[in-house]
Amino acid sequence: MTMHANLIAGEWVDAPNASENRNPSDLSDVVGLYAQGDAAQAGQAIDAAAAAFPAWSRSTPQQRFDILDAAGTEILARKEELGRLLSREEGKTLPEGIGETVRAGQIFKFFAGEALRIAGDRIDSTRPGVIAEATREPLGVVGLITPWNFPIAIPAWKLAPALAFGNCVVMKPADLVPGCAWALADILQRAGLPKGVFNLVMGRGSVVGEAILASPKVAAISFTGSVATGRHVARRCIEGEAMKKFQLEMGGKNPFVVLDDADLEVAANSALNGAFFSTGQRCTASSRLIVTEGIHDRFVEALTSKLKALKVDNALKEGTQIGPVVDQRQLDQDLDYIKVGQDEGAKLAWGGERLNRETEGFYLQPALFTETDNAMRINREEIFGPVASVIRVKDYDSALAVANDTQFGLSAGIATSSLKHAEHFKRNSQAGMVMVNLPTAGVDYHVPFGGRKNSSYGAREQGRYAVEFYTTVKTAYAMP
C-alpha cells in the first residue's frame, strides 16, 4: 500500500515511519498508510514556511482569492468522494461526512472573499499636518494543531483564514484522521499555492506538535483539542525567547434547558440531535439536559422513544443515523463514564451497551441517564461520546443557575415558547454561543465560533472575526 507522504516545501516527503488509518466502522478496512513525521521534518517544514513568508505576505489579494476559491471549488466538486473518506476514517455517517465536506468548501470560498476585504483606517492625528494609519499585517509562520472529530472542517477554518491574510502554515492533524488533511494539502497544491506556503507534517503530537511549539520561527499557534493539552500549548507558547500568539478551542459540557412551555417535539428533536448525532463527539454536544418539573417526565419519555428508534450501524450504510465511536480508547472512556454514572446513583434510562454489527467496529448504544444532579462526575467532566444526562430542576431560575454551574462555556441552548425567557437566557447564559429552540451543536461557517471559561482562549474562529487572530495591527505616522 502506497504511503501518503508529508508535504514540505512543495514536495511530498517520505517519513521514517507510517501508520495505518483504519475505519472505525470496519476494522478490516485500511483507509491508507500515512507518514509519521519526526522533529527533523517539522523543523524542515517550519524553515520552508519561513522562507516562503516574505513573498506570500506581499502577494496580492487577488492571488490569494484565486487560490482559495479554486480549492473551495474542488472540495465542493468532490464532496461525495471526500465525504466518504471522512466517514471511513472518523466514523461519521455518510450524510454527515458529506455535509462537513461541503462546509469546508464553503469556508475556503468565504475566506477567498475575505482576502479582498482586509481593511485599515486612516485617522486624523491630534498633531497638525500628521497622518496616522492603522493597518493589518500577517503574523508570519502559523502552527495549526487540529483534532480528530471534524477532520476537514476544522483544518479548513484554521487554514483558510491563515492563508487569506498572508501567513504561511505548518499543520499537524490528529493521528486518527490524517486522510482529510492530506487531501486538503493535495488540493491546495493543484490550486497553485506557492511552495512552502502550506506544509503538512503528520505524526505524533508529542513529537511533531512539540517541535512546532518549540520553534522560535513560529509566530502563532491555533489549537483545538482537550483542556489539558490546551493548557500545555499555552505554557509552551509563553515560554522561551519568542512568545507566541495562541488561540485555544477546548472542551464543553453544554447545557440544553427545556422549560415547561417548550414545544415537546422541538425540545426532544433538538436534544436528540445535539446530544447524540455525530456519535456525541462534538465539543458543542448537549451533554446536560436541564428540564423543569412540569415537562420532565413527558420529555424523558419522548426522548427515550426517539433514542430507541435510532439506527446505530456502519457509517457508510444507507439509513445509519449514528456511526461508531472513533476508536477503542474513546469507546473505553465512554463505557467507563457510563459505569461511573451508575456508581454515582444515576439511572441508566436507555442504552450504554457495546453493540455488535455485521462489520467489526466500535459501536455503542447511545446512553441516557436520568435522576442525576449537577455535582455528579458525569455532569462535570466532558465524556465526548453519545452519553447525556437529564437534570430535573424546579423552574427557569434554577435551570439557568445549573446551566452556568460548569467550568466550561462553549455552547448553551434553551427550548421555550417564552420570548421573555429566551431573551434573558441569551443575555445571561455564560457561553460563547447560545441557541433558542435549536440543537446546541451546529453553527454557520461565516459567524464567530468560540466560548468562555475553560472552553476557549483567545480570538474567535471563523467569519470576519478570524482576522483578529491571524493578523497584527500596525500604527504608522507620517508628516507629508
C-alpha positions in Angstrom: 0.0 0.0 0.0 1.4 3.4 -1.0 2.3 5.7 1.9 0.8 9.2 1.9 3.8 11.4 2.4 4.2 14.7 4.2 4.2 17.9 2.2 7.3 20.1 2.9 8.4 23.0 0.7 6.0 21.9 -2.1 7.4 18.3 -2.2 6.0 15.1 -1.0 8.5 13.7 1.5 8.5 10.2 2.9 8.9 9.8 6.7 10.8 7.2 8.7 7.6 5.5 9.8 4.0 5.2 8.7 0.7 4.4 10.5 -2.4 2.6 9.3 -5.6 4.7 9.1 -8.4 2.2 9.9 -12.1 2.5 9.5 -13.9 2.5 13.0 -17.0 1.1 11.3 -15.0 -1.8 9.8 -11.6 -2.6 11.4 -10.7 -4.8 8.4 -10.8 -1.7 6.1 -7.5 0.1 6.0 -8.1 3.6 4.6 -4.4 4.1 3.9 -0.9 4.4 5.1 0.1 7.8 6.3 3.5 9.2 7.1 4.6 9.6 10.7 7.0 12.6 10.6 9.6 13.4 13.2 11.0 16.6 14.8 13.5 17.0 11.9 10.7 17.0 9.3 8.8 19.5 11.4 11.9 21.7 11.5 12.2 21.5 7.7 8.6 22.4 7.3 9.0 25.4 9.6 12.1 26.5 7.7 10.2 26.2 4.4 7.3 28.3 5.7 9.6 31.0 7.0 11.4 31.1 3.6 8.1 31.4 1.7 6.7 34.1 4.0 8.3 37.3 2.6 6.8 36.7 -0.9 3.5 35.3 0.2 2.9 38.1 2.7 3.3 40.6 -0.2 1.2 38.6 -2.6 -1.9 40.4 -4.0 -5.4 39.8 -2.5 -6.4 38.6 -6.0 -3.7 35.9 -6.0 -4.9 34.7 -2.6 -8.5 34.9 -3.6 -7.9 32.8 -6.8 -6.1 30.0 -4.9 -8.6 29.7 -2.0 -11.6 29.9 -4.4 -10.1 27.2 -6.6 -9.6 25.0 -3.5 -13.1 25.6 -2.4 -14.5 24.7 -5.8 -12.6 21.4 -5.9 -13.7 20.5 -2.4 -17.3 21.1 -3.4 -17.0 19.2 -6.6 -15.6 16.2 -4.8 -18.0 16.3 -1.8 -19.2 12.7 -2.1 -15.7 11.3 -2.5 -14.2 13.4 0.3 -17.2 12.8 2.5 -16.8 9.1 2.1 -13.1 9.4 3.0 -14.1 11.4 6.1 -16.7 8.8 7.2 -14.3 6.0 6.7 -11.6 7.4 8.8 -13.7 9.2 11.6 -16.9 7.3 11.7 -19.5 10.0 11.0 -22.4 8.8 8.9 -22.0 9.4 5.2 -24.6 12.3 5.1 -22.7 14.0 8.0 -19.4 13.4 6.2 -20.6 14.9 3.0 -22.2 17.8 4.9 -18.9 18.6 6.7 -17.0 18.5 3.4 -19.5 21.0 1.9 -18.9 23.2 4.9 -15.1 23.0 4.3 -15.6 24.1 0.7 -17.8 27.0 1.8 -15.2 28.1 4.3 -12.5 28.3 1.6 -14.8 30.3 -0.6 -15.7 32.7 2.2 -12.1 33.4 3.1 -11.2 33.8 -0.5 -13.5 36.8 -0.3 -12.1 37.9 3.0 -8.7 38.2 1.3 -10.1 41.0 -0.7 -11.6 42.8 2.3 -8.7 43.3 4.6 -9.2 46.9 5.7 -7.3 49.5 7.7 -8.0 53.0 9.0 -6.7 56.5 8.2 -7.1 58.6 11.4 -6.6 62.3 11.9 -3.8 62.9 14.3 -4.1 65.3 17.2 -1.0 67.0 15.7 -1.5 69.4 12.8 -0.3 68.0 9.5 0.4 64.5 10.8 -1.3 61.5 9.2 -2.0 58.3 11.3 -2.7 54.9 9.7 -3.7 51.6 11.3 -3.2 48.6 9.0 -3.3 44.8 9.4 -0.3 42.6 8.6 0.2 38.8 8.6 1.9 37.2 11.6 4.4 35.0 9.9 4.6 31.2 10.3 1.5 29.8 12.0 1.3 26.3 13.5 -2.1 24.6 13.3 -2.8 21.6 15.5 -6.2 20.1 14.7 -8.4 17.4 16.3 -10.0 14.2 15.0 -13.7 14.9 15.4 -14.0 17.3 12.4 -11.3 16.0 10.1 -11.9 18.5 7.2 -14.0 21.4 8.6 -11.6 22.4 11.5 -8.5 22.2 9.4 -10.3 24.3 6.8 -11.5 27.0 9.2 -8.0 27.4 10.6 -6.1 27.1 7.3 -8.2 29.2 5.0 -8.0 32.4 7.1 -4.3 31.9 7.8 -3.6 31.8 4.1 -6.1 34.5 3.2 -4.4 37.0 5.4 -0.9 36.3 4.1 0.5 33.8 6.7 2.5 30.6 5.9 1.4 27.4 7.7 2.7 24.2 9.2 -0.2 21.9 10.1 -0.2 18.8 12.2 -3.5 16.9 12.0 -4.8 14.4 14.6 -3.2 10.9 14.3 -6.6 9.3 13.9 -7.7 11.2 10.8 -4.8 12.2 8.5 -6.7 11.4 5.3 -8.7 14.5 5.0 -5.8 16.8 5.9 -3.7 15.1 3.2 -6.5 15.6 0.7 -6.5 19.3 1.6 -2.8 19.5 1.0 -3.1 17.8 -2.3 -6.0 20.2 -3.4 -4.0 23.3 -2.4 -1.1 22.1 -4.4 -3.2 21.9 -7.5 -4.8 25.2 -6.8 -1.4 26.9 -7.3 -0.3 27.6 -3.8 3.5 28.5 -3.9 6.0 26.1 -2.4 6.4 26.3 1.3 3.3 28.4 2.0 1.5 25.4 3.3 3.3 22.4 4.9 1.7 19.2 6.2 3.6 17.2 8.8 1.6 14.2 10.1 2.9 12.4 13.2 2.7 12.2 17.0 1.7 15.3 18.9 4.5 14.6 21.4 7.0 14.7 18.6 5.7 16.9 15.7 3.5 19.1 17.8 6.2 19.7 20.4 8.7 20.7 17.6 6.2 23.3 16.3 5.6 24.6 19.8 9.3 24.9 20.5 10.4 26.7 17.3 11.2 30.4 17.7 10.3 30.8 13.9 6.7 30.0 14.6 4.8 33.2 15.4 1.4 31.8 16.5 -0.4 28.5 17.3 -4.1 27.7 16.7 -5.1 24.6 18.6 -8.3 22.6 19.1 -8.3 19.7 21.5 -8.6 18.8 25.2 -8.3 21.3 28.1 -5.2 19.5 29.4 -3.4 19.7 26.1 -4.6 23.3 25.6 -3.1 24.4 28.9 0.2 22.7 27.8 0.1 24.6 24.5 -0.4 27.9 26.3 2.5 27.3 28.7 4.8 26.4 25.8 3.7 29.4 23.8 4.7 31.9 26.6 8.0 30.1 27.4 11.2 30.6 25.6 12.7 33.7 23.9 9.9 34.2 21.4 6.4 34.4 23.0 3.8 33.1 20.5 0.3 34.3 20.0 -2.1 31.4 20.7 -5.7 30.5 20.2 -7.3 27.6 22.1 -10.5 25.8 21.4 -11.1 23.1 24.1 -13.8 21.2 25.9 -17.5 21.7 26.6 -20.2 20.4 29.0 -23.0 22.1 27.2 -26.5 22.6 28.8 -29.7 22.3 27.0 -32.6 23.8 29.0 -36.2 22.6 28.5 -38.9 24.7 30.1 -42.5 23.7 30.8 -43.7 25.9 28.0 -41.5 24.3 25.4 -42.8 22.6 22.3 -42.2 19.0 23.3 -41.3 17.8 19.7 -38.9 20.7 19.1 -37.3 20.1 22.5 -36.9 16.3 22.1 -35.6 16.6 18.5 -33.1 19.4 19.5 -31.8 17.3 22.4 -31.5 14.1 20.2 -29.6 16.0 17.6 -27.4 18.0 19.9 -26.5 15.2 22.3 -26.2 12.1 20.1 -25.6 12.9 16.4 -22.0 12.6 15.2 -21.9 10.0 18.0 -21.8 12.8 20.5 -18.2 13.5 19.5 -18.7 17.3 19.3 -17.4 19.9 21.7 -20.8 21.6 21.2 -22.8 18.5 22.1 -25.5 19.0 24.7 -24.5 16.5 27.4 -26.5 18.1 30.2 -30.3 18.2 29.6 -31.7 20.5 32.2 -35.5 20.0 32.4 -38.2 21.7 34.6 -40.6 19.6 36.6 -43.8 20.2 34.6 -42.4 18.7 31.4 -39.7 16.4 32.8 -41.5 13.1 32.5 -43.0 13.7 29.1 -39.6 14.9 27.8 -37.8 11.9 29.0 -40.4 9.6 27.5 -40.3 11.4 24.2 -36.5 11.4 24.0 -36.2 7.8 25.0 -38.7 6.8 22.3 -36.6 8.6 19.7 -33.4 7.0 21.0 -34.9 3.5 20.7 -35.7 4.2 17.1 -32.2 5.3 16.2 -30.2 3.1 13.8 -26.7 2.5 15.0 -24.6 0.9 12.3 -21.8 1.2 9.8 -21.3 4.9 8.9 -21.4 4.1 5.2 -24.6 2.1 5.3 -27.7 3.8 4.0 -30.1 4.7 6.8 -27.5 4.7 9.5 -28.1 7.6 12.0 -25.4 7.0 14.5 -22.0 5.7 13.5 -19.3 4.1 15.7 -17.1 5.8 18.3 -13.8 6.8 16.8 -11.5 4.2 18.3 -11.1 1.7 21.2 -9.6 4.3 23.6 -12.7 6.6 23.2 -15.1 3.6 23.5 -13.4 2.6 26.7 -13.7 6.1 28.0 -17.4 6.2 27.2 -18.0 2.9 28.9 -16.0 3.9 31.9 -18.2 7.0 32.3 -21.3 5.0 31.9 -20.2 2.9 34.9 -19.2 6.0 36.8 -22.7 7.4 36.3 -24.3 4.1 37.6 -22.0 4.0 40.6 -22.9 7.6 41.4 -26.6 6.6 41.6 -27.8 7.9 38.2 -30.5 5.8 36.5 -29.5 4.5 33.1 -32.8 5.0 31.3 -31.6 3.7 28.0 -28.6 2.4 26.1 -25.0 2.3 27.1 -24.2 -1.2 25.8 -21.5 -2.2 23.4 -23.1 -3.3 20.1 -22.1 -5.9 17.5 -22.8 -5.3 13.9 -22.1 -7.0 10.6 -18.6 -5.5 10.5 -16.3 -5.3 13.5 -16.3 -1.7 14.8 -16.5 0.5 17.9 -20.3 0.5 18.2 -22.1 1.9 21.3 -25.8 2.3 22.0 -26.4 6.0 22.9 -26.9 6.3 26.6 -29.4 8.5 28.5 -29.1 9.0 32.3 -32.0 10.3 34.4 -32.2 11.1 38.2 -28.9 13.0 38.1 -27.6 16.1 39.8 -25.1 18.6 38.6 -22.5 17.6 41.1 -22.0 14.1 39.6 -18.9 13.5 37.6 -20.9 12.6 34.5 -22.2 16.2 34.6 -18.9 17.9 35.5 -16.5 16.2 33.1 -16.5 16.0 29.3 -17.3 12.5 28.2 -17.1 13.2 24.4 -19.4 10.4 23.4 -23.1 9.6 22.9 -23.9 10.0 26.6 -26.3 12.6 28.0 -27.8 13.2 31.4 -31.2 14.7 32.4 -31.1 17.0 35.4 -34.5 17.8 36.9 -35.0 21.4 38.2 -37.8 23.5 39.7 -38.1 26.5 37.3 -36.3 28.8 34.9 -34.1 30.4 37.5 -32.9 27.1 38.8 -32.3 25.9 35.2 -30.1 29.0 34.4 -28.1 28.5 37.6 -27.4 24.9 36.9 -26.6 25.7 33.2 -23.9 28.2 34.3 -22.5 25.9 37.0 -19.7 24.4 35.0 -16.0 25.1 34.2 -17.0 25.2 30.5 -18.7 27.8 28.5 -18.9 26.9 24.8 -22.5 26.4 23.8 -25.9 26.5 25.5 -29.4 26.0 24.4 -33.0 26.5 25.6 -36.3 25.2 24.4 -39.1 27.6 25.3 -42.1 29.5 23.8 -41.5 32.4 26.1 -39.8 35.4 24.5 -39.0 36.7 28.0 -37.1 33.6 29.0 -35.4 33.2 25.6 -34.1 36.8 25.7 -33.0 36.5 29.3 -31.2 33.2 28.6 -29.4 34.7 25.6 -28.1 37.6 27.8 -27.3 35.6 31.0 -26.0 32.3 29.7 -22.3 32.1 30.4 -21.5 30.6 27.0 -19.9 31.9 23.8 -22.8 30.6 21.7 -26.5 30.4 22.6 -29.3 28.5 20.7 -33.0 29.0 21.1 -35.2 26.1 20.0 -32.2 24.6 18.2 -29.6 22.0 19.0 -26.5 23.3 20.8 -24.4 21.7 18.0 -24.5 23.1 14.5 -23.1 26.5 13.6 -22.7 28.5 10.4 -19.3 29.0 8.6 -19.5 32.8 8.4 -20.1 33.7 12.1 -17.7 33.6 15.0 -17.1 30.3 16.9 -15.8 30.1 20.4 -16.6 30.1 24.1 -15.7 31.2 27.6 -14.1 29.8 30.7 -12.1 26.6 30.0 -13.7 26.1 26.6 -11.8 28.8 24.7 -8.9 31.2 24.9 -8.0 34.0 22.5 -9.7 35.5 19.5 -12.7 33.8 17.9 -12.5 31.4 15.0 -14.5 31.7 11.7 -16.2 34.6 10.0 -14.7 38.0 9.7 -13.6 37.8 13.4 -10.8 35.4 12.3 -8.8 38.4 11.2 -8.2 39.3 14.8 -6.1 36.2 15.4 -4.3 35.8 12.0 -3.1 39.4 11.7 -1.4 42.0 13.8 -2.2 45.7 13.8 0.5 48.3 12.8 0.1 52.0 13.5 2.1 54.4 11.3 2.5 58.2 11.5 3.7 60.4 8.7 4.3 64.1 8.1 3.8 64.7 4.4 
